[in-house]
Amino acid sequence: MSGDFSNKTEATKSKPKQKPNHPKRYIFGSMSVAHVDDEYDNNTPAGEPYHVDKLFPNGDIYMGQWAHTRPHGHGKCLWEDGCMYVGDWLAGKATGKGKFSWPSGATYEGQFNNNYMEGEGTYTGSHNDTYIGKWRRNTRHGKGVRTYDNGDFYDGGWKMGRPHGRGRYHWAATGHQYDGYWRQGAMSGAGTMAWANGTQYEGSWADGFPRGNGTFRWGDGSCYVGVWSENPSEQSGTYFPSSSNTGGGFEWDPQEVYLVNLSDCRISPGEKIPVFPSEKAVNWDCEEKVYGARRATLRRLGNGGAHSLGSESSDSSDEGGGISTSTEREVENGGEQQLSLDVLRGYRRPRLKIKPAKRQGLTISRGHKNYELMLNLQLGIRHSVGRPAPATSLDFKAAAFDPRDKVWTKFPPLGSKHTPPHQSCEFKWKDYCPLVFRTLRKLFKVDPGDYMMSICGNDALRELSSPGKSGSFFYLTNDDKYMIKTMKKSEVKVLKRMLPAYYNHVQAFENTLVTKFFGLHCVKMTGTAQKKVRFVIMGNLFCTEYAIHRRFDLKGSSHGRLTVRPESEIDSATTLKDLDLNFIFRSHKSWFQEFCRQVDRDCEFLEQERIMDYSLLVGIHFREVSRSGEPLIAETSLSRGNGDQTSEGVPPRLSTADLSLHFDSNRLASIKLGSNMPARAELTMRKNGGEAQLIGEPTGEYYDVILVFGIIDILQEYDIGKKLEHTIKSFQYDSTSISSVDPRQYSKRFRDFVFKIFRDDV
């Protein structure tokens, strides 16, 4: 998109050269930023367009043709939130042909009128929700074809954003299809519904349901003809068997059409347009201000065959296309240098706003639906950990890994010889492979008393606000040390199967990044509930003295790996994904080498166990944050004692000797691979428009951070379900972009991605 605009600038009419009353400012080679006093002079006819590049105080940018005080002709406007319009303008309004893009990746390309999407146009959502057809004042209006994000398809008339008039709707998941008339988004009028099993209804509809005269036909030719209504008392009709039907009496309730046949024929809501172009106003009369940029960032974005973004002046610039130091202006906002000119090359600059860290989860108190389950869990853990057992050795017989090795214990409310009385209902408690997990806790240096107090102490557990994608629920201990996850039976089987290899792996590699498992249990209610809950106890990766400001779940794939959420809603508890990542992490050479070795070992282990769909969970703590909540760019003097820079103008790495200057002895002792690791996060930026860019371009802008990371979700086998998912999605999307792939391919892609976002700090 930026390339289209650059070609346009060559054809635009430049303002006649005249010596200005004040010096001009050059950013990229011969590019100039127009000052309001230079918008036109006595030699420029009123209303005749000329080319300008304008930056406004709020970060908005306009580049293109300008007449008097408004955009007029062809131009590009980039808003500070990442929205962008490229196309025709008329008196300051988007009018004519153009393309509007959103930060999420959604685009609209077609006709505009007074900033509204109006006329013929194509909208493509961030989740492949597409519409091709007529628009009126930002809404689908007229003839159009829409393919929904779930695969459903509608071809027909529209009115004010909803199906209206004659149209055909196809349900992708079931194969059902309706062809007929619509009114305000519902099936109304004459129409035919054909179900995938061969049955169909032809007749009158109202508000999405059969109403009035109609005929229901079966695949064998028999039919029911009558008057239809959702009210059974108003339903009447006659059944006519087919010539081939020689059976006895026929029993069928027409209400099944409403209760069964139409139950999965809901119209998809589709993807909502994030913000309309008409809502993106710019105060064109406002005087623009040029915000400074870091020299290293502009050098990275400005060199390498950069074209001139403006032709208003032919004054010379630095040799070799560099940046004139006399034109660099830096302004401080809460102590942070801000970059606004990078977006002139078509890059989207991430916004970083750190909100105070919030304590996750809702405390499970009396009256909570899972209160009794929590009591049972705590009683069972106290029993398992406190039960006398022989001294454990790190080496034991293979029989200890037998999947059938489990211990059942009954907990009656009045207590028993081995269990205490309690106020919950009667339940049974199961320990899977108790000797193995007891040894694992010893291997992970977990004190039995501390373990018991964390889970079974006086403090209640906390339930996370929403379940995971798999449907599992997560609970945290009050001290944040341990996380308890409910499991499906299939996950329990996987963990028991891979337990011998897992034990050998974590025993061999102390710095392994894979999830630490401390116990596998099951609670079976024997009261009225009669439910069985399986769960695993794991270490909480983010149990650290540092507040986690940003967290990322990274797989190395791109399909569906974007968190569509406005910046104002992102906080420390939001889990972002691959396409949200805007950093490259640089660590000391020794740490980086050890990291690469361990990732290779862990991925080889998971590949051998036929595991895929795992993630690298990364937590970031920004060491310096301004009062306004923005991370502060690292000063060069903080990176090395002498304050020297490299020849490229990039601050050098934090040396091992300097660690003692910034961390006390206790904190130094807590630093290990994946835990409390000091590093530098280099900001990256992705180009607006085009295909999803998995990793952005480095900017040379660094932040001092503390990293916490580990490999999670390691219990998903590449089973028949995942193979089927891979086959289906491969027909719809690029097979290399989806998460569900063969473990060998997944491991390679995962490592390739991780080794690009983690780098040696040289």
C-alpha positions in Angstrom: 0.0 0.0 0.0 2.8 2.3 0.8 4.3 1.5 -2.5 1.2 2.6 -4.3 1.3 5.9 -2.5 5.0 6.5 -3.3 4.3 6.2 -7.0 1.5 8.7 -6.6 3.7 11.3 -5.1 5.8 11.5 -8.2 2.8 12.5 -10.2 1.6 15.1 -7.8 2.2 18.8 -8.4 4.9 20.2 -6.2 4.6 23.6 -4.7 6.6 26.3 -6.6 10.0 26.7 -5.0 10.4 29.8 -3.1 12.8 30.6 -0.3 10.8 30.3 3.0 11.1 32.7 5.9 12.3 30.0 8.2 14.4 26.8 7.8 12.8 23.6 6.5 13.1 20.3 8.2 14.2 17.1 6.4 13.5 13.6 7.7 14.3 11.0 5.0 16.7 12.4 2.4 14.7 15.0 0.5 11.4 14.6 2.3 10.1 17.7 4.0 7.4 18.3 6.5 5.2 21.2 5.6 4.7 23.9 8.1 1.3 25.7 8.2 2.9 28.9 7.1 4.1 27.1 4.0 0.8 25.6 2.9 0.6 28.0 0.0 2.0 31.4 -0.8 1.2 34.2 -3.3 2.6 32.1 -6.2 0.2 29.2 -5.5 -3.3 29.7 -6.9 -6.1 29.3 -4.3 -7.6 25.8 -4.5 -4.9 24.3 -6.8 -3.7 21.1 -5.1 -0.1 20.5 -4.2 1.8 17.8 -2.3 2.4 17.9 1.5 3.5 15.6 4.3 1.8 16.6 7.6 2.2 15.3 11.1 -0.4 16.4 13.7 0.2 16.7 17.5 -2.0 13.6 18.3 0.2 11.4 16.0 -2.1 11.4 12.9 -0.3 11.7 9.6 -1.4 12.9 6.2 0.6 12.6 3.0 -0.8 13.6 -0.4 -2.4 16.3 -2.3 -3.7 19.4 -0.5 -5.7 22.4 -1.4 -6.2 25.4 0.8 -6.6 23.8 4.3 -7.9 20.3 3.3 -6.8 17.1 1.6 -8.0 17.3 -2.0 -7.0 14.7 -4.7 -5.2 11.5 -3.9 -3.7 11.0 -0.5 -2.9 8.8 2.5 -4.0 9.3 6.1 -2.6 7.2 8.9 -4.2 7.6 12.3 -2.3 7.2 15.5 -4.3 4.0 16.4 -3.1 2.3 13.2 -6.2 2.8 11.0 -5.3 4.0 7.5 -7.0 5.3 4.4 -5.4 5.6 0.9 -7.5 7.0 -1.9 -9.4 10.0 -3.3 -10.3 13.1 -1.2 -12.7 15.9 -1.8 -12.6 19.0 0.4 -11.2 17.1 3.3 -13.5 14.1 3.0 -12.8 10.6 1.7 -14.8 10.6 -1.5 -14.3 8.4 -4.6 -12.2 5.2 -4.7 -10.1 4.2 -1.8 -9.0 1.6 0.7 -9.4 1.7 4.5 -7.5 -0.7 6.7 -7.8 -1.5 10.4 -5.0 -2.5 12.8 -6.6 -6.0 13.1 -5.9 -6.6 9.4 -9.5 -6.0 8.2 -9.8 -3.9 5.0 -12.5 -2.2 2.9 -11.7 -1.3 -0.7 -14.2 0.4 -2.9 -16.3 3.6 -3.1 -16.5 6.3 -0.4 -18.7 9.3 -0.1 -18.2 12.0 2.6 -16.1 9.5 4.7 -18.8 6.8 4.5 -18.4 3.5 2.8 -21.0 4.0 0.1 -21.4 2.3 -3.4 -19.6 -0.8 -4.6 -17.1 -2.2 -2.2 -15.4 -5.2 -0.7 -14.9 -5.7 3.1 -12.5 -8.4 4.3 -12.5 -9.0 8.0 -9.5 -10.1 10.1 -11.1 -13.6 10.4 -11.9 -13.9 6.7 -15.5 -12.6 7.0 -15.9 -11.1 3.5 -18.7 -9.1 1.8 -18.7 -8.0 -1.9 -21.5 -5.7 -2.9 -23.4 -2.5 -2.4 -23.0 -0.2 0.7 -24.9 2.8 2.0 -23.6 4.9 4.9 -21.3 2.2 6.2 -23.9 -0.6 6.1 -24.5 -3.4 3.6 -27.4 -2.2 1.5 -28.4 -3.5 -1.9 -27.2 -6.6 -3.7 -24.3 -8.4 -2.1 -22.5 -11.7 -1.3 -21.2 -12.4 2.1 -19.0 -15.3 3.3 -19.1 -15.4 7.1 -16.2 -16.1 9.4 -17.7 -19.6 10.3 -18.0 -20.5 6.6 -21.7 -19.7 6.1 -22.7 -18.0 2.8 -25.4 -15.5 1.8 -26.1 -14.2 -1.7 -29.0 -11.8 -2.1 -30.5 -8.5 -1.1 -29.5 -6.4 1.9 -31.1 -3.5 3.8 -29.3 -1.5 6.6 -26.8 -4.3 7.2 -29.2 -7.3 7.3 -30.5 -9.7 4.6 -33.7 -8.3 3.1 -35.5 -9.3 0.0 -34.7 -12.4 -2.1 -31.7 -14.3 -1.1 -30.0 -17.7 -0.5 -28.3 -18.7 2.8 -26.1 -21.8 3.1 -25.0 -23.2 6.5 -21.5 -24.6 6.1 -21.4 -26.7 9.3 -24.6 -28.7 8.4 -25.1 -28.3 4.7 -28.7 -26.9 5.1 -29.8 -24.1 2.7 -32.7 -21.6 2.5 -33.7 -20.0 -0.7 -36.4 -17.4 -0.5 -37.4 -14.0 0.9 -36.1 -12.2 3.9 -37.1 -9.3 6.1 -34.8 -7.5 8.5 -32.4 -10.4 8.8 -35.0 -13.2 9.2 -36.7 -15.6 6.8 -40.0 -14.0 5.9 -42.3 -14.6 2.9 -42.2 -17.4 0.5 -39.2 -19.7 0.7 -37.8 -23.2 0.7 -35.6 -24.7 3.4 -33.7 -27.8 2.3 -32.0 -29.9 5.0 -28.9 -32.0 4.3 -30.8 -35.2 5.1 -33.1 -34.7 2.1 -36.1 -33.2 3.9 -37.4 -29.8 2.9 -40.1 -27.3 3.7 -41.7 -25.1 1.0 -44.2 -22.4 1.9 -44.7 -19.3 4.0 -42.3 -17.9 6.6 -42.4 -15.2 9.3 -39.7 -14.1 11.7 -37.5 -17.0 10.8 -40.1 -19.8 11.2 -42.7 -21.5 9.0 -46.0 -19.7 9.4 -49.1 -20.1 7.1 -49.6 -22.5 4.3 -46.7 -24.9 3.6 -45.5 -28.4 2.7 -43.0 -30.5 4.4 -41.5 -33.3 2.3 -39.4 -36.3 3.2 -36.7 -37.9 1.1 -38.9 -40.9 0.2 -41.6 -38.6 -1.4 -44.1 -38.5 1.5 -45.2 -35.1 2.6 -47.3 -33.2 5.1 -49.5 -30.3 3.8 -51.2 -27.8 6.1 -51.2 -24.6 8.1 -48.1 -24.0 10.2 -47.6 -22.2 13.4 -45.3 -22.3 16.5 -48.4 -22.6 18.5 -49.5 -26.3 18.4 -53.2 -25.4 18.8 -53.0 -23.4 15.6 -51.2 -26.2 13.6 -53.3 -28.3 11.3 -52.5 -30.5 8.2 -52.6 -33.8 6.5 -50.0 -36.5 5.9 -49.7 -38.0 2.4 -47.5 -41.2 2.3 -45.3 -41.9 -0.7 -46.2 -44.7 -3.1 -43.3 -46.8 -1.8 -44.4 -46.5 1.8 -46.4 -49.6 2.6 -45.8 -49.4 6.3 -48.4 -49.1 9.1 -49.5 -46.0 10.9 -47.5 -42.8 10.9 -46.6 -40.8 14.0 -44.9 -37.4 13.6 -45.3 -34.1 15.4 -45.0 -31.0 13.1 -43.5 -29.2 16.1 -40.3 -31.1 15.5 -39.6 -28.7 12.6 -39.4 -25.9 15.1 -37.8 -27.8 18.0 -35.3 -30.0 16.1 -35.0 -29.3 12.4 -34.5 -25.5 12.8 -32.5 -25.7 16.0 -29.1 -25.5 14.1 -30.3 -23.0 11.4 -29.3 -19.8 13.2 -28.0 -16.8 11.1 -24.3 -16.1 11.9 -23.8 -12.7 13.5 -20.5 -12.4 11.6 -17.6 -10.2 12.4 -18.3 -6.7 13.5 -16.6 -3.7 11.8 -14.3 -2.3 14.6 -14.8 1.4 13.8 -16.3 3.1 10.8 -14.2 5.4 8.6 -16.7 8.2 9.1 -15.8 8.1 12.8 -12.2 8.8 12.1 -12.2 12.6 12.0 -9.1 14.8 11.7 -8.8 18.5 12.7 -7.2 19.6 9.4 -6.9 23.2 10.7 -4.7 22.2 13.7 -1.1 23.1 13.4 1.1 20.0 13.1 4.1 19.3 15.3 7.1 17.1 14.4 8.0 14.7 17.1 11.6 13.5 17.4 12.8 10.0 16.7 15.8 8.0 17.8 18.7 8.2 15.3 19.1 4.4 15.2 15.4 3.9 14.4 15.3 6.4 11.5 18.5 5.0 10.1 17.1 1.5 10.0 13.9 2.6 8.4 15.3 5.4 6.2 18.2 3.6 4.5 18.2 0.7 2.1 16.8 2.2 -1.1 14.2 4.4 0.5 12.2 6.5 -1.9 11.7 10.2 -1.4 8.4 10.8 0.3 8.2 14.5 -0.8 9.5 16.6 -3.6 8.9 20.1 -2.2 12.5 21.0 -2.0 15.8 20.1 -3.6 18.0 21.2 -0.7 20.9 18.8 0.0 20.8 16.3 2.9 23.4 14.2 4.6 25.7 12.2 2.3 24.6 8.7 1.7 21.0 9.4 2.5 21.6 9.8 6.2 19.7 12.0 8.6 20.7 15.5 9.3 21.5 16.0 12.9 20.2 19.6 12.6 16.7 18.2 11.8 16.4 15.8 14.7 14.2 17.2 17.4 13.5 15.2 20.5 10.7 16.0 22.9 10.2 14.3 26.2 6.9 13.2 27.4 7.1 11.9 31.0 10.8 11.2 30.4 10.2 9.0 27.3 11.4 9.8 23.8 8.5 9.2 21.4 8.7 8.1 17.8 6.2 9.4 15.3 7.9 9.5 11.9 8.5 5.8 11.5 5.0 5.3 10.2 5.8 7.4 7.2 7.3 4.3 5.6 4.1 2.4 6.1 5.0 0.8 9.5 2.5 0.5 12.3 4.0 1.6 15.6 2.7 -0.4 18.6 1.3 1.5 21.5 2.6 0.5 24.9 0.6 1.5 28.0 1.3 -0.4 31.2 -1.6 -0.7 33.6 -1.2 -1.6 37.3 -1.0 -5.4 37.7 -4.1 -6.9 39.1 -4.4 -10.0 41.2 -5.9 -12.8 39.0 -8.9 -14.9 39.9 -12.0 -15.0 42.1 -11.6 -16.4 45.6 -13.7 -19.5 46.1 -15.8 -18.8 49.2 -18.8 -20.5 50.7 -21.7 -20.4 48.2 -19.4 -20.7 45.1 -20.5 -23.6 42.8 -17.0 -25.2 43.3 -16.7 -24.6 47.0 -17.2 -28.3 47.9 -14.8 -29.4 45.1 -12.1 -27.1 46.6 -12.6 -28.6 50.1 -12.4 -32.1 48.7 -9.3 -31.3 46.7 -7.6 -29.8 49.8 -8.5 -32.8 52.0 -7.2 -35.2 49.4 -3.9 -33.3 48.9 -3.3 -33.1 52.7 -4.0 -36.9 52.9 -1.6 -37.7 50.0 1.3 -35.6 51.0 1.0 -36.3 54.7 0.6 -40.0 54.3 3.7 -41.9 55.7 5.8 -43.3 52.9 9.3 -44.9 52.6 12.2 -42.7 51.7 12.1 -41.9 48.0 15.0 -42.6 45.6 15.5 -40.9 42.3 15.7 -44.3 40.7 12.9 -46.8 41.0 11.4 -49.8 39.2 9.4 -49.5 36.0 6.3 -50.8 37.9 6.0 -47.3 39.5 5.0 -45.9 36.1 2.3 -48.5 35.5 -0.8 -46.5 34.4 -2.8 -48.8 36.6 -0.9 -47.7 39.7 -3.4 -45.7 41.6 -4.7 -45.5 45.2 -8.3 -45.0 46.0 -9.3 -43.4 49.4 -12.9 -42.9 50.6 -13.7 -39.8 52.6 -16.9 -40.1 54.5 -18.2 -36.9 56.2 -17.8 -38.5 59.7 -14.2 -39.5 59.0 -12.6 -42.9 59.1 -9.4 -44.6 60.4 -7.3 -42.8 57.8 -9.3 -39.7 57.0 -10.5 -36.8 59.1 -14.2 -35.7 59.5 -15.2 -32.9 57.1 -18.2 -30.7 56.2 -18.4 -31.7 52.5 -20.3 -34.5 50.9 -18.8 -38.0 50.8 -16.3 -38.4 48.0 -13.5 -40.7 46.7 -10.0 -39.6 46.1 -7.6 -41.1 43.6 -3.8 -40.7 43.4 -2.2 -41.6 40.1 1.4 -43.0 40.3 1.9 -41.5 43.7 5.5 -42.7 44.1 6.5 -41.0 40.8 5.0 -37.7 41.6 6.4 -37.7 45.2 9.8 -38.2 43.6 9.2 -35.5 41.0 8.4 -33.0 43.8 11.7 -34.0 45.5 13.5 -33.6 42.1 12.0 -30.1 41.7 13.1 -29.2 45.3 9.5 -28.8 46.6 9.3 -29.0 50.4 6.3 -31.2 51.4 5.3 -28.9 54.2 5.3 -25.8 52.0 3.5 -27.7 49.3 0.8 -28.7 51.6 0.4 -25.2 53.2 0.2 -23.5 49.8 -2.7 -25.7 48.6 -4.3 -26.8 51.8 -3.7 -23.9 54.2 -6.2 -21.5 55.6 -6.4 -19.5 52.4 -8.9 -20.5 49.7 -8.0 -21.2 46.1 -8.7 -18.6 43.4 -10.6 -19.6 40.2 -9.5 -17.8 37.0 -12.3 -15.8 35.4 -12.6 -17.8 32.2 -11.8 -21.4 31.2 -9.1 -22.2 28.7 -9.7 -23.0 25.1 -9.8 -26.7 25.9 -12.7 -26.2 28.3 -10.5 -26.8 31.4 -10.7 -24.7 34.5 -7.7 -23.2 36.3 -7.2 -22.5 40.0 -4.4 -20.7 41.7 -3.1 -21.1 45.2 -3.2 -17.9 47.3 0.6 -17.5 47.2 0.6 -18.0 43.4 3.1 -20.9 43.5 0.8 -23.6 42.1 -1.8 -23.8 39.4 -4.4 -26.6 39.4 -6.0 -27.5 36.0 -9.0 -29.7 35.4 -8.3 -32.3 32.7 -10.1 -34.4 30.2 -9.7 -38.2 30.4 -7.7 -38.2 27.2 -5.2 -35.8 28.7 -4.8 -38.0 31.8 -4.0 -40.9 29.5 -1.4 -38.9 27.6 0.4 -37.8 30.8 0.4 -41.4 32.2 1.7 -42.7 28.9 4.6 -40.2 28.6 5.4 -40.2 32.4 8.5 -42.4 32.2 10.0 -40.3 29.4 9.0 -37.1 31.1 10.6 -38.2 34.4 13.9 -39.1 32.6 13.9 -35.8 30.7 13.4 -33.5 33.7 15.9 -35.6 35.7 18.5 -35.2 33.0 18.0 -31.5 32.3 17.6 -29.3 35.4 16.9 -26.2 33.3 14.2 -27.8 31.2 11.5 -25.3 30.1 8.6 -27.8 30.0 5.8 -27.6 32.5 6.6 -28.9 36.0 4.0 -31.5 37.1 3.6 -32.1 40.9 0.6 -34.4 41.2 -2.2 -36.1 39.2 -5.4 -36.8 41.1 -9.1 -37.4 40.7 -12.2 -36.5 42.9 -15.3 -38.6 42.5 -18.4 -37.3 44.2 -20.6 -40.0 45.7 -23.5 -37.7 46.6 -26.2 -36.3 44.3 -23.6 -34.8 42.0 -22.0 -38.1 41.0 -19.4 -36.4 38.9 -15.7 -37.2 38.4 -13.1 -34.4 38.2 -9.5 -35.1 37.1 -6.9 -32.5 37.7 -3.1 -31.9 37.6 -1.1 -29.7 39.9 1.6 -27.6 38.1 4.1 -24.9 38.9 2.8 -21.4 38.2 5.2 -19.9 35.7 4.4 -16.3 36.7 5.1 -16.8 40.4 7.8 -14.1 40.6 8.5 -11.0 42.7 8.3 -8.9 39.5 4.9 -7.7 38.2 4.2 -9.2 34.8 3.2 -6.3 32.5 2.7 -8.2 29.3 2.2 -12.0 28.6 2.4 -13.8 25.3 1.3 -17.3 24.2 3.6 -18.1 21.2 3.3 -21.1 18.8 5.1 -19.9 15.7 1.9 -20.0 13.6 -0.1 -17.1 12.2 -3.7 -18.3 11.5 -6.0 -17.2 14.3 -3.0 -15.9 16.3 -4.1 -12.3 16.8 -5.9 -11.0 19.9 -8.6 -8.7 18.5 -8.9 -6.3 21.4 -8.5 -2.6 21.6 -5.4 -1.2 23.4 -7.6 0.2 26.2 -8.8 -3.3 27.2 -5.3 -4.9 27.3 -3.9 -5.3 30.8 -1.4 -7.5 32.6 -3.9 -10.4 32.6 -4.5 -10.4 28.9 -2.8 -13.2 27.1 -1.5 -11.9 23.7 -0.5 -14.1 20.7 2.0 -14.3 17.9 0.8 -11.5 15.7 0.5 -9.3 18.8 4.2 -9.7 19.6 6.2 -6.5 19.0 9.5 -7.3 20.5 12.8 -9.2 19.9 14.4 -10.3 23.1 18.2 -10.0 23.4 20.0 -11.7 26.2 23.7 -12.3 27.2 25.5 -14.7 25.0 25.9 -17.4 27.6 22.2 -17.3 28.5 21.2 -17.3 24.8 23.4 -20.3 24.0 22.0 -22.3 26.9 18.4 -21.2 25.9 18.9 -22.5 22.4 20.3 -25.9 23.6 17.4 -26.3 26.0 14.7 -25.5 23.5 16.3 -28.0 21.1 16.3 -30.7 23.9 12.7 -30.0 25.0 11.3 -29.9 21.4 13.1 -33.2 20.6 11.5 -34.8 23.7 8.0 -33.5 22.7 8.5 -34.6 19.1 9.4 -38.2 20.2 6.3 -38.3 22.4 4.1 -37.2 19.4 3.1 -34.0 21.2 2.2 -30.8 19.3 0.2 -27.6 19.8 2.4 -26.5 22.7 3.3 -22.9 23.3 6.1 -20.7 24.7 4.5 -18.6 27.4 6.5 -15.4 27.9 6.0 -12.8 30.7 7.6 -9.4 30.4 8.4 -7.0 33.3 9.5 -3.5 32.2 12.1 -2.3 34.7 11.3 1.4 34.2 7.9 2.8 33.6 6.9 6.5 33.5 4.2 8.0 35.7 1.9 8.0 32.7 2.3 4.2 32.4 4.6 4.1 29.4 7.9 1.9 29.4 11.0 4.1 29.3 13.5 3.6 26.6 16.8 2.3 27.9 19.5 4.8 28.2 22.9 3.9 26.8 24.7 4.6 30.1 22.6 1.9 31.7 23.7 -0.8 29.3 27.5 -0.5 30.0 29.5 1.4 32.6 31.4 3.5 30.1 28.3 4.4 28.1 29.9 3.5 24.8 27.8 2.7 21.8 28.4 0.4 18.9 29.2 1.6 15.5 25.6 1.2 14.4 24.3 3.5 17.1 22.7 0.6 19.0 23.3 0.5 22.8 25.6 -2.4 23.7 24.4 -5.4 25.8 24.2 -5.6 29.5 27.4 -7.3 30.6 27.6 -10.0 33.3 29.7 -7.8 35.5 27.1 -5.1 35.5 24.4 -7.4 36.8 25.6 -6.8 40.3 25.1 -3.1 39.9 21.4 -3.6 39.2 20.4 -6.6 41.3 21.0 -7.5 44.9 22.4 -10.9 46.0 19.0 -12.4 46.6 17.7 -11.4 43.2 20.9 -12.7 41.6 20.3 -16.1 43.2 16.8 -16.2 41.7 18.0 -15.7 38.1 18.0 -18.9 36.0 17.0 -20.0 32.6 13.4 -19.0 32.1 13.0 -17.3 35.5 13.7 -13.7 36.3 16.1 -13.3 33.4 17.4 -9.8 32.7 17.3 -8.9 29.0 16.7 -6.1 26.5 13.5 -6.0 24.5 13.9 -4.4 21.1 10.7 -2.8 19.8 9.6 -4.1 16.3 7.1 -2.7 13.9 5.0 -4.4 11.2 4.0 -2.9 8.0 0.4 -1.8 7.5 -1.7 -3.8 5.1 -0.7 -6.9 3.1 -0.2 -10.4 4.5 0.2 -10.9 8.2 3.9 -10.3 9.2 4.8 -12.8 11.9 7.8 -10.9 13.1 8.1 -7.1 12.7 11.1 -5.1 11.7 13.6 -4.2 14.5 13.7 -0.4 15.3 16.8 -0.1 17.4 14.6 1.1 20.3 15.3 -0.9 23.5 13.7 -1.5 26.9 15.3 -3.1 30.0 13.1 -6.0 30.9 12.9 -9.1 33.1 11.7 -12.2 31.3 9.9 -15.2 32.6 9.1 -18.0 30.1 8.4 -21.7 29.7 6.8 -24.3 27.4 3.2 -25.1 28.3 0.3 -27.2 27.1 2.4 -30.3 26.4 -0.4 -32.9 26.7 -1.9 -32.7 23.2 -1.2 -35.7 21.0 -1.3 -35.6 17.2 -4.3 -37.9 17.3 -7.1 -38.6 14.8 -8.9 -35.4 15.8 -5.9 -33.2 15.2 -5.1 -35.0 11.9 -8.7 -34.4 10.7 -8.4 -30.7 11.8 -5.2 -30.4 9.8 -6.9 -31.9 6.7 -9.9 -29.6 6.9 -8.0 -26.4 7.6 -5.4 -27.1 4.9 -8.2 -26.8 2.3 -9.2 -23.4 3.7 -5.9 -21.8 4.7 -2.2 -22.1 4.1 -1.2 -25.4 5.8 2.0 -23.8 7.1 0.0 -21.1 9.0 -2.3 -23.4 11.1 -1.4 -24.8 14.5 -2.5 -28.4 13.9 0.4 -30.0 12.0 2.6 -33.1 12.4 4.8 -33.1 15.6 8.0 -33.0 13.5 6.8 -30.1 11.4 5.4 -28.4 14.5 8.7 -28.8 16.3 10.7 -27.3 13.5 8.4 -24.3 12.9 8.3 -23.7 16.7 12.1 -23.6 17.0 12.6 -21.5 13.9 10.2 -18.9 15.3 11.6 -18.9 18.8 15.2 -18.5 17.6 14.1 -15.5 15.6 12.5 -13.6 18.5 15.2 -14.6 21.0 18.7 -13.4 19.9 22.2 -13.0 21.2 22.8 -9.5 22.5 25.9 -8.6 20.5 
